[in-house]
Amino acid sequence: MPVGMPMPTPPNQRLENHRPGRHNAWKEGGIVPKLKNLPPNDLVPKVPCLFSAEEIDRRIGELAQEISRDYSNSDLVVVGVLKGAWIFMADLVRRLTIPVHCDFVRVSSYGSGTTSSGQIRLELDVTTEIRGRRVLIVEDIVDTGITSNWLLEHLKRRRPRDVRFCCLLDKPSRRECQVTIHYTGFLVPNQFVVGYGIDWNEHYRQLPYVGYLPDTTSDDPSG
């Protein structure tokens, strides 16, 4: 494991038989949990913490220093992947010590329901000219790598100088295709993570920390 890339404490016994899945059904062949007996107003207190707000803040500071050093004297465009990465990206760019341009993309691999369409759909594209410029894609979490690879090829067609990836969370146990991640916040086990911009069915984005959902059952539409 790379230095400075912490793993959380192993989950408790309740998670040993949990079939984990993706945090959001519209990205990368996700799994949709079914929460049992948890009315909406009671959701937040039932999310155990994987990475605290203090841990996230400290790690973002380290990433910002590294990125600022690597992109000094560069014309950098930071591209955030909506919706999950917006909080992470906002905190990250404010810690950079170099000038940046910011833009966003949004992609989907699901149509109606939870069954994968098998194809990636671009819902929002960058409007910034990136030809000849350095591009840093900022994601909330990389798991299967399918969407990440698609996005990489999509942006490369605009002929940037180079394209790199930065993600808050990396879940390599779910990887289906190779992805080179240049800047990683934390490695995560195969759990259903939420918080700090990451949602389940639009819940939990407001949490200041990254947690997991222990009381779930999961249906995997992608097999």
N, C-alpha and C positions, 0 to 999 in steps of 0.2 A: 504494500500500500504506500502511495507517495506520502512524503513528509508533509504534515500540516493538513491532512485530509482525514479527519476523525471519523470513526464508526461509533454509532450509539451503543449504549448498554443493551445486551441481548434482551428481547421482549420477554414478558412474564409468561407463566404457564398457559394463560388464556389464549395466547397467540400461537401456540405450538401446532394446533390443528386448524388454524385459520387459513383459508385459501385466499391469499391476497391478490390484489389486482391493481389496475390503473386508476389514478385519481380522477380521471375525467373521461367520459365515454367517447367524446369526439376526437380524442387524440390517440394515435398509435395502438389500436386494437384493445381499447380499455375494457375493464370489468366494472360492472355497476353493482355496488353493494345494496343490500336491503336491510335497513336499520329496523330493529325490533323494539317496539314499545318505547320509543324515544320521541316524545312530542317536540316540535321545532324549538320551543323555548328552553328545552333542557339539553340541547345538543352540545353547546360549548363546554360545559363543565365535565363532559364525559370523554374528552379528547386527551389521552395521556401525551406527555411531551417527549419528543425525540431530541430536538435541538431547541434550546431556550433562545429568547430574544437576545440575550447577552452573547451567547455563542455565535449566533448568526451575525450580529454586529461586528464581533471580533474577526470572524472569517471574511466578511465582506471587506473590512479594512485591509486584510492581507492580500485579497484578490485585487483590490484597487491599486495597491502599491505595485504588484507584479505587472498588471496591465499597463499602468502608467509608465513603467520602466520599458516594457516591451514595445510600446507604441509612441515613445517620445519622438518628436519631430515627424509624426505621421498624420495623414489626413484620415482620421478614423470616423467611421459611421457605425454606431451601435444600433443593432436591429433587435427589438424585443419581440418575443413570440407571445401573442395574446391568447387567453387572458391571464394565464397563470404567472407570467414572468414580470408583470408590470410593477409590483411592489419591489421585487428583487432588483430590477433594472433601475428603478428610481433611486433606491438607496446606493446602488453601485456607482452610477454615473456621478452622483454628488460627492463621492469620495475620490474620484479621479482627479489627478493634478494636471491633466492635459485637455486641450480643447476637443470636443466631440460634437458630432451631429447625431440626432436620435430619430429613429423611424420605427415602424411596427409592421408586423405581418400577422395574419391569422389564417390557420389552415384547419381542415377538417377531414377526417377519414370516415365519417358517419353521415348517412342521410337521415331518414326518419327512424325512430326506435333506437335500438342498441345493437343491431346487427351491422357488422362492418360492410361497407360498400366495396371494399377491396381497392379503392382508389383514393388518392389524396385530392382534396378540393381546396383551392385557394380562395379564401373569403375576403382577405384584405391584403393588398400588396404594398411594397414600399413605393414611395413617391420621390424619394431622394435619388439623385443621380449617383450611381456607385461605380461607374466605369473608371478604372484606373485607381480606385481608392481602396483602402483597407477596411474590411468589414468584420465586425465581431457580432455574432449571433448570440443573444442572451435568452436562455431557456430556463423554465422552472425545474424541469426534471427530464432526464433522458433515460428511457428504459428499453424498449424494443429497438430503437434507432431508426425505425422506418420513416417516420415523419422528418426526423433530423436529416437523414440522407436525402430525402426528397427536397427539402428546403435548401440544402447545400447545393444541389445540382441546379435548382431553380435560380438561385442568386448568381451562380457561376456563369450562367448564360448572359448575364449583363456585363461580363468581363471586368470584374473588380481586380485589383492587384492581388489580393488574397482574401480568404474567408476562414475565420476560426470560430470555435464554439466555446461559450462559457455557460455553465449550468450551475444552479444552486444545488441540485441533488442528482446523483448518478446511481441508477439501479442496474448494475451489470448483470445480475442474475436473470433479468428479463430480456437480455439482448438477443435479437434475431439477426442483426446485421452489424457489421463493424462500423463504429463511429469513433473518430479521433476527437477527444474532448481536451482542449488546451488548458482550460481553467475550470476546476471543479470545487464547489463548496464542501459538500459532504457526500460520502458513500452511504447508501441506505440499504437495509435488508429488504427482502421481498414482502413489504407491508403496504397497506393502503394508506398513503400519507396525505395530510391536509394541512392547511394553515399557511400563513405568510404569502397569501395570494393564490394558493392551491386550493381547489374546491372539490366537494362532492355535491353535484346537483345544485351548485351556486351557494352552498353552505360553507362556512368555515374560512372563507378568504380573509376575514378580518382578524383572525387570530395572530398575535404578534410572534408566535413561535411555530415550529413545525411539529405536528403530532401525528398520531395514527388512530385508526378506527378499530378497536378490538371487538366490538359487538356487532359484527356484520356477517352476513352470508353473501357469497359472490356467485354470479352467473357469468361465465366466460363465453360471450357470443362468438369469439374468434376461434375457440377450440384450443 
